[in-house]
Amino acid sequence: MPLPKISEAREFSDEQLVEEILAVKKQLFQLRLQKATRQLEKPHQFRHARHRLSQLLTVETERKRAASQTAQEQQ
């Protein structure tokens, strides 16, 4: 299973981005819970989830910076 591409994350709207971030955080919590109870069957899912979360947070930060720059330019 290949790692997700950041271009997919950039296609999300702001609302979808926030929802996806929450979903990935919940997924990471569930994976940690499974690991603690020794029910985790696919440890590579940690890497994929952390990678996806970092992509989503990067896109969110890029959008916030772009919005603040445009606000500063308008003043």
N, CA, C and O atoms as a printed pandas DataFrame, in Angstrom:
     atom_number atom_name residue_name chain_id  residue_number  x_coord  y_coord  z_coord
0              1         N          MET        A               1    0.853   -1.178    0.000
1              2        CA          MET        A               1    0.000    0.000    0.000
2              3         C          MET        A               1    0.896    1.237    0.000
3              4         O          MET        A               1    1.635    1.466    0.958
4              5         N          PRO        A               2    0.836    2.042   -1.074
5              6        CA          PRO        A               2    1.702    3.220   -1.133
6              7         C          PRO        A               2    1.219    4.324   -0.196
7              8         O          PRO        A               2    0.047    4.391    0.176
8              9         N          LEU        A               3    2.163    5.182    0.166
9             10        CA          LEU        A               3    1.820    6.314    1.017
10            11         C          LEU        A               3    0.947    7.296    0.231
11            12         O          LEU        A               3    1.113    7.436   -0.980
12            13         N          PRO        A               4    0.023    7.971    0.908
13            14        CA          PRO        A               4   -0.851    8.916    0.207
14            15         C          PRO        A               4   -0.070   10.126   -0.303
15            16         O          PRO        A               4    0.957   10.497    0.266
16            17         N          LYS        A               5   -0.561   10.728   -1.366
17            18        CA          LYS        A               5    0.082   11.884   -1.976
18            19         C          LYS        A               5   -0.463   13.167   -1.379
19            20         O          LYS        A               5   -1.639   13.240   -1.025
20            21         N          ILE        A               6    0.381   14.173   -1.265
21            22        CA          ILE        A               6   -0.035   15.452   -0.697
22            23         C          ILE        A               6   -0.967   16.192   -1.652
23            24         O          ILE        A               6   -1.754   17.034   -1.219
24            25         N          SER        A               7   -0.887   15.888   -2.935
25            26        CA          SER        A               7   -1.772   16.546   -3.900
26            27         C          SER        A               7   -3.239   16.219   -3.608
27            28         O          SER        A               7   -4.125   17.035   -3.862
28            29         N          GLU        A               8   -3.485   15.022   -3.073
29            30        CA          GLU        A               8   -4.853   14.662   -2.696
30            31         C          GLU        A               8   -5.337   15.533   -1.544
31            32         O          GLU        A               8   -6.503   15.928   -1.510
32            33         N          ALA        A               9   -4.457   15.831   -0.608
33            34        CA          ALA        A               9   -4.821   16.657    0.546
34            35         C          ALA        A               9   -5.071   18.101    0.117
35            36         O          ALA        A               9   -5.906   18.786    0.709
36            37         N          ARG        A              10   -4.370   18.561   -0.887
37            38        CA          ARG        A              10   -4.531   19.939   -1.355
38            39         C          ARG        A              10   -5.865   20.144   -2.069
39            40         O          ARG        A              10   -6.315   21.281   -2.210
40            41         N          GLU        A              11   -6.496   19.083   -2.516
41            42        CA          GLU        A              11   -7.774   19.181   -3.210
42            43         C          GLU        A              11   -8.947   19.354   -2.250
43            44         O          GLU        A              11  -10.038   19.733   -2.676
44            45         N          PHE        A              12   -8.741   19.082   -0.958
45            46        CA          PHE        A              12   -9.811   19.194    0.030
46            47         C          PHE        A              12  -10.189   20.647    0.268
47            48         O          PHE        A              12   -9.357   21.547    0.154
48            49         N          SER        A              13  -11.458   20.861    0.600
49            50        CA          SER        A              13  -11.875   22.184    1.061
50            51         C          SER        A              13  -11.418   22.334    2.510
51            52         O          SER        A              13  -10.939   21.376    3.116
52            53         N          ASP        A              14  -11.567   23.530    3.059
53            54        CA          ASP        A              14  -11.123   23.756    4.437
54            55         C          ASP        A              14  -11.879   22.863    5.420
55            56         O          ASP        A              14  -11.283   22.325    6.352
56            57         N          GLU        A              15  -13.185   22.705    5.218
57            58        CA          GLU        A              15  -13.991   21.881    6.118
58            59         C          GLU        A              15  -13.588   20.412    6.015
59            60         O          GLU        A              15  -13.472   19.717    7.024
60            61         N          GLN        A              16  -13.378   19.955    4.793
61            62        CA          GLN        A              16  -12.975   18.564    4.594
62            63         C          GLN        A              16  -11.599   18.313    5.212
63            64         O          GLN        A              16  -11.335   17.237    5.749
64            65         N          LEU        A              17  -10.739   19.308    5.130
65            66        CA          LEU        A              17   -9.398   19.178    5.690
66            67         C          LEU        A              17   -9.457   18.992    7.202
67            68         O          LEU        A              17   -8.773   18.130    7.753
68            69         N          VAL        A              18  -10.268   19.796    7.867
69            70        CA          VAL        A              18  -10.411   19.687    9.325
70            71         C          VAL        A              18  -11.005   18.334    9.704
71            72         O          VAL        A              18  -10.554   17.699   10.658
72            73         N          GLU        A              19  -12.010   17.894    8.960
73            74        CA          GLU        A              19  -12.630   16.597    9.239
74            75         C          GLU        A              19  -11.629   15.459    9.044
75            76         O          GLU        A              19  -11.594   14.513    9.831
76            77         N          GLU        A              20  -10.825   15.557    8.000
77            78        CA          GLU        A              20   -9.843   14.513    7.723
78            79         C          GLU        A              20   -8.764   14.481    8.813
79            80         O          GLU        A              20   -8.308   13.407    9.205
80            81         N          ILE        A              21   -8.360   15.653    9.296
81            82        CA          ILE        A              21   -7.370   15.709   10.376
82            83         C          ILE        A              21   -7.915   15.008   11.622
83            84         O          ILE        A              21   -7.215   14.218   12.257
84            85         N          LEU        A              22   -9.159   15.303   11.961
85            86        CA          LEU        A              22   -9.765   14.652   13.122
86            87         C          LEU        A              22   -9.870   13.137   12.929
87            88         O          LEU        A              22   -9.633   12.366   13.859
88            89         N          ALA        A              23  -10.226   12.726   11.718
89            90        CA          ALA        A              23  -10.355   11.294   11.444
90            91         C          ALA        A              23   -9.009   10.580   11.588
91            92         O          ALA        A              23   -8.945    9.483   12.142
92            93         N          VAL        A              24   -7.950   11.190   11.098
93            94        CA          VAL        A              24   -6.633   10.561   11.187
94            95         C          VAL        A              24   -6.155   10.526   12.636
95            96         O          VAL        A              24   -5.534    9.550   13.056
96            97         N          LYS        A              25   -6.438   11.584   13.406
97            98        CA          LYS        A              25   -6.067   11.578   14.821
98            99         C          LYS        A              25   -6.803   10.468   15.570
99           100         O          LYS        A              25   -6.223    9.807   16.432
100          101         N          LYS        A              26   -8.085   10.264   15.241
101          102        CA          LYS        A              26   -8.841    9.174   15.863
102          103         C          LYS        A              26   -8.261    7.823   15.467
103          104         O          LYS        A              26   -8.175    6.909   16.286
104          105         N          GLN        A              27   -7.864    7.708   14.201
105          106        CA          GLN        A              27   -7.280    6.464   13.723
106          107         C          GLN        A              27   -5.975    6.165   14.473
107          108         O          GLN        A              27   -5.730    5.024   14.865
108          109         N          LEU        A              28   -5.146    7.184   14.669
109          110        CA          LEU        A              28   -3.904    6.987   15.414
110          111         C          LEU        A              28   -4.186    6.559   16.849
111          112         O          LEU        A              28   -3.488    5.706   17.396
112          113         N          PHE        A              29   -5.205    7.149   17.453
113          114        CA          PHE        A              29   -5.580    6.748   18.808
114          115         C          PHE        A              29   -5.976    5.276   18.838
115          116         O          PHE        A              29   -5.548    4.526   19.715
116          117         N          GLN        A              30   -6.798    4.868   17.869
117          118        CA          GLN        A              30   -7.233    3.472   17.814
118          119         C          GLN        A              30   -6.048    2.532   17.596
119          120         O          GLN        A              30   -5.994    1.447   18.175
120          121         N          LEU        A              31   -5.106    2.952   16.762
121          122        CA          LEU        A              31   -3.923    2.117   16.529
122          123         C          LEU        A              31   -3.082    1.985   17.795
123          124         O          LEU        A              31   -2.568    0.905   18.089
124          125         N          ARG        A              32   -2.938    3.080   18.549
125          126        CA          ARG        A              32   -2.193    3.007   19.810
126          127         C          ARG        A              32   -2.904    2.094   20.800
127          128         O          ARG        A              32   -2.265    1.341   21.536
128          129         N          LEU        A              33   -4.228    2.167   20.811
129          130        CA          LEU        A              33   -5.006    1.310   21.702
130          131         C          LEU        A              33   -4.828   -0.159   21.319
131          132         O          LEU        A              33   -4.651   -1.013   22.189
132          133         N          GLN        A              34   -4.874   -0.450   20.033
133          134        CA          GLN        A              34   -4.678   -1.821   19.573
134          135         C          GLN        A              34   -3.274   -2.319   19.902
135          136         O          GLN        A              34   -3.085   -3.481   20.263
136          137         N          LYS        A              35   -2.293   -1.426   19.774
137          138        CA          LYS        A              35   -0.919   -1.821   20.095
138          139         C          LYS        A              35   -0.787   -2.140   21.576
139          140         O          LYS        A              35   -0.124   -3.109   21.945
140          141         N          ALA        A              36   -1.410   -1.336   22.424
141          142        CA          ALA        A              36   -1.317   -1.547   23.866
142          143         C          ALA        A              36   -1.987   -2.844   24.286
143          144         O          ALA        A              36   -1.544   -3.493   25.234
144          145         N          THR        A              37   -3.051   -3.229   23.590
145          146        CA          THR        A              37   -3.757   -4.460   23.932
146          147         C          THR        A              37   -3.284   -5.645   23.085
147          148         O          THR        A              37   -3.876   -6.723   23.121
148          149         N          ARG        A              38   -2.220   -5.428   22.332
149          150        CA          ARG        A              38   -1.608   -6.460   21.489
150          151         C          ARG        A              38   -2.568   -7.040   20.454
151          152         O          ARG        A              38   -2.551   -8.237   20.172
152          153         N          GLN        A              39   -3.396   -6.176   19.902
153          154        CA          GLN        A              39   -4.316   -6.606   18.855
154          155         C          GLN        A              39   -3.932   -6.037   17.494
155          156         O          GLN        A              39   -4.621   -6.279   16.503
156          157         N          LEU        A              40   -2.853   -5.296   17.443
157          158        CA          LEU        A              40   -2.427   -4.657   16.206
158          159         C          LEU        A              40   -1.848   -5.687   15.255
159          160         O          LEU        A              40   -0.882   -6.376   15.581
160          161         N          GLU        A              41   -2.445   -5.786   14.078
161          162        CA          GLU        A              41   -2.000   -6.772   13.100
162          163         C          GLU        A              41   -1.117   -6.150   12.026
163          164         O          GLU        A              41   -0.269   -6.830   11.449
164          165         N          LYS        A              42   -1.313   -4.852   11.752
165          166        CA          LYS        A              42   -0.576   -4.205   10.671
166          167         C          LYS        A              42    0.152   -2.968   11.201
167          168         O          LYS        A              42   -0.385   -1.862   11.140
168          169         N          PRO        A              43    1.350   -3.142   11.711
169          170        CA          PRO        A              43    2.067   -2.015   12.301
170          171         C          PRO        A              43    2.448   -0.936   11.295
171          172         O          PRO        A              43    2.738    0.193   11.692
172          173         N          HIS        A              44    2.455   -1.255    9.997
173          174        CA          HIS        A              44    2.782   -0.240    9.000
174          175         C          HIS        A              44    1.714    0.856    8.932
175          176         O          HIS        A              44    1.968    1.930    8.386
176          177         N          GLN        A              45    0.535    0.598    9.476
177          178        CA          GLN        A              45   -0.526    1.602    9.459
178          179         C          GLN        A              45   -0.149    2.826   10.272
179          180         O          GLN        A              45   -0.626    3.924    9.984
180          181         N          PHE        A              46    0.700    2.664   11.286
181          182        CA          PHE        A              46    1.195    3.803   12.059
182          183         C          PHE        A              46    1.904    4.784   11.140
183          184         O          PHE        A              46    1.647    5.987   11.172
184          185         N          ARG        A              47    2.792    4.254   10.327
185          186        CA          ARG        A              47    3.576    5.107    9.431
186          187         C          ARG        A              47    2.668    5.829    8.458
187          188         O          ARG        A              47    2.831    7.027    8.227
188          189         N          HIS        A              48    1.720    5.119    7.890
189          190        CA          HIS        A              48    0.806    5.736    6.928
190          191         C          HIS        A              48   -0.040    6.823    7.586
191          192         O          HIS        A              48   -0.234    7.893    7.008
192          193         N          ALA        A              49   -0.533    6.561    8.766
193          194        CA          ALA        A              49   -1.386    7.531    9.456
194          195         C          ALA        A              49   -0.590    8.770    9.865
195          196         O          ALA        A              49   -1.065    9.895    9.708
196          197         N          ARG        A              50    0.609    8.567   10.387
197          198        CA          ARG        A              50    1.437    9.719   10.769
198          199         C          ARG        A              50    1.833   10.540    9.551
199          200         O          ARG        A              50    1.859   11.769    9.604
200          201         N          HIS        A              51    2.139    9.859    8.458
201          202        CA          HIS        A              51    2.490   10.531    7.210
202          203         C          HIS        A              51    1.305   11.348    6.700
203          204         O          HIS        A              51    1.466   12.497    6.289
204          205         N          ARG        A              52    0.134   10.757    6.728
205          206        CA          ARG        A              52   -1.075   11.451    6.266
206          207         C          ARG        A              52   -1.379   12.658    7.150
207          208         O          ARG        A              52   -1.730   13.725    6.647
208          209         N          LEU        A              53   -1.246   12.493    8.465
209          210        CA          LEU        A              53   -1.498   13.597    9.380
210          211         C          LEU        A              53   -0.524   14.744    9.122
211          212         O          LEU        A              53   -0.926   15.908    9.127
212          213         N          SER        A              54    0.730   14.434    8.900
213          214        CA          SER        A              54    1.698   15.493    8.638
214          215         C          SER        A              54    1.382   16.213    7.335
215          216         O          SER        A              54    1.560   17.428    7.247
216          217         N          GLN        A              55    0.919   15.490    6.326
217          218        CA          GLN        A              55    0.524   16.120    5.069
218          219         C          GLN        A              55   -0.647   17.071    5.286
219          220         O          GLN        A              55   -0.633   18.203    4.802
220          221         N          LEU        A              56   -1.651   16.613    6.010
221          222        CA          LEU        A              56   -2.837   17.428    6.241
222          223         C          LEU        A              56   -2.504   18.677    7.045
223          224         O          LEU        A              56   -2.994   19.765    6.744
224          225         N          LEU        A              57   -1.675   18.519    8.061
225          226        CA          LEU        A              57   -1.293   19.671    8.866
226          227         C          LEU        A              57   -0.443   20.653    8.058
227          228         O          LEU        A              57   -0.530   21.864    8.258
228          229         N          THR        A              58    0.377   20.130    7.148
229          230        CA          THR        A              58    1.175   20.994    6.281
230          231         C          THR        A              58    0.281   21.822    5.374
231          232         O          THR        A              58    0.496   23.025    5.221
232          233         N          VAL        A              59   -0.708   21.198    4.777
233          234        CA          VAL        A              59   -1.624   21.908    3.896
234          235         C          VAL        A              59   -2.403   22.958    4.688
235          236         O          VAL        A              59   -2.611   24.074    4.211
236          237         N          GLU        A              60   -2.829   22.600    5.891
237          238        CA          GLU        A              60   -3.559   23.547    6.730
238          239         C          GLU        A              60   -2.680   24.762    7.062
239          240         O          GLU        A              60   -3.148   25.899    7.005
240          241         N          THR        A              61   -1.429   24.526    7.402
241          242        CA          THR        A              61   -0.508   25.618    7.718
242          243         C          THR        A              61   -0.246   26.477    6.488
243          244         O          THR        A              61   -0.191   27.703    6.595
244          245         N          GLU        A              62   -0.084   25.859    5.323
245          246        CA          GLU        A              62    0.121   26.613    4.088
246          247         C          GLU        A              62   -1.050   27.555    3.827
247          248         O          GLU        A              62   -0.858   28.712    3.453
248          249         N          ARG        A              63   -2.256   27.049    4.026
249          250        CA          ARG        A              63   -3.443   27.872    3.784
250          251         C          ARG        A              63   -3.545   29.019    4.782
251          252         O          ARG        A              63   -3.925   30.130    4.413
252          253         N          LYS        A              64   -3.207   28.756    6.043
253          254        CA          LYS        A              64   -3.252   29.817    7.054
254          255         C          LYS        A              64   -2.227   30.900    6.747
255          256         O          LYS        A              64   -2.513   32.088    6.892
256          257         N          ARG        A              65   -1.041   30.496    6.325
257          258        CA          ARG        A              65   -0.004   31.477    5.980
258          259         C          ARG        A              65   -0.412   32.300    4.770
259          260         O          ARG        A              65   -0.200   33.512    4.741
260          261         N          ALA        A              66   -0.990   31.655    3.782
261          262        CA          ALA        A              66   -1.428   32.374    2.584
262          263         C          ALA        A              66   -2.532   33.365    2.937
263          264         O          ALA        A              66   -2.551   34.483    2.420
264          265         N          ALA        A              67   -3.444   32.966    3.807
265          266        CA          ALA        A              67   -4.535   33.858    4.215
266          267         C          ALA        A              67   -4.002   35.049    5.001
267          268         O          ALA        A              67   -4.474   36.170    4.814
268          269         N          SER        A              68   -3.031   34.825    5.873
269          270        CA          SER        A              68   -2.472   35.930    6.660
270          271         C          SER        A              68   -1.660   36.869    5.779
271          272         O          SER        A              68   -1.644   38.077    6.017
272          273         N          GLN        A              69   -0.985   36.332    4.765
273          274        CA          GLN        A              69   -0.228   37.182    3.846
274          275         C          GLN        A              69   -1.161   38.069    3.031
275          276         O          GLN        A              69   -0.884   39.254    2.846
276          277         N          THR        A              70   -2.252   37.511    2.547
277          278        CA          THR        A              70   -3.193   38.314    1.777
278          279         C          THR        A              70   -3.851   39.370    2.646
279          280         O          THR        A              70   -4.138   40.470    2.174
280          281         N          ALA        A              71   -4.094   39.050    3.908
281          282        CA          ALA        A              71   -4.669   40.021    4.826
282          283         C          ALA        A              71   -3.694   41.163    5.104
283          284         O          ALA        A              71   -4.100   42.320    5.211
284          285         N          GLN        A              72   -2.403   40.834    5.220
285          286        CA          GLN        A              72   -1.402   41.863    5.449
286          287         C          GLN        A              72   -1.205   42.738    4.212
287          288         O          GLN        A              72   -0.976   43.941    4.333
288          289         N          GLU        A              73   -1.293   42.143    3.033
289          290        CA          GLU        A              73   -1.127   42.906    1.793
290          291         C          GLU        A              73   -2.292   43.860    1.566
291          292         O          GLU        A              73   -2.119   44.922    0.967
292          293         N          GLN        A              74   -3.461   43.491    2.034
293          294        CA          GLN        A              74   -4.641   44.338    1.857
294          295         C          GLN        A              74   -4.623   45.554    2.775
295          296         O          GLN        A              74   -5.301   46.544    2.500
296          297         N          GLN        A              75   -3.865   45.492    3.849
297          298        CA          GLN        A              75   -3.833   46.604    4.799
298          299         C          GLN        A              75   -2.948   47.707    4.344
299          300         O          GLN        A              75   -2.815   48.716    5.037
